[in-house]
Amino acid sequence: MRAHRRLRESLGVYVLGRLDGDELLTVQAHVARCRRCREEVAELAVVVELLERTRPTARMARRS
């Protein structure tokens, strides 16, 4: 159970595409077998997409 919790803590970083190497492979394999984590990845992906849409462009930042 402790390993599952540790993997779940990596899901946000996974969705952001910031994992690599063995850690990436471990999380991918876990998500492939764990429905609960697949659902969490899907939810996090929606949040990341919404944040990407609201990120100010360089032009908007210069106006501030």
QUINORQUI-V655600 format. One record per residue. N is the residue number from 1. OMEGA is omega in radians with two decimals (* if undefined). Layout:
((N & OMEGA) (N & OMEGA))
This chain:
((1 & 3.14) (2 & 3.12) (3 & 3.12) (4 & 3.13) (5 & 3.14) (6 & 3.12) (7 & 3.12) (8 & 3.12) (9 & 3.13) (10 & -3.04) (11 & 3.12) (12 & 3.11) (13 & 3.09) (14 & -3.13) (15 & 3.11) (16 & 3.11) (17 & -3.06) (18 & 3.08) (19 & 3.04) (20 & 3.07) (21 & -3.09) (22 & 3.14) (23 & 3.09) (24 & -3.13) (25 & 3.13) (26 & -3.13) (27 & 3.11) (28 & -3.14) (29 & 3.14) (30 & -3.12) (31 & 3.13) (32 & -3.10) (33 & -3.03) (34 & -3.12) (35 & -3.10) (36 & 3.13) (37 & 3.05) (38 & 3.12) (39 & 3.13) (40 & 3.09) (41 & 3.13) (42 & 3.12) (43 & 3.12) (44 & 3.14) (45 & 3.09) (46 & 3.14) (47 & 3.13) (48 & 3.13) (49 & 3.12) (50 & 3.10) (51 & 3.10) (52 & -3.14) (53 & -3.07) (54 & 3.13) (55 & -3.13) (56 & 3.06) (57 & 3.13) (58 & -3.14) (59 & 3.13) (60 & -3.13) (61 & 3.14) (62 & -3.13) (63 & -3.06) (64 & *))
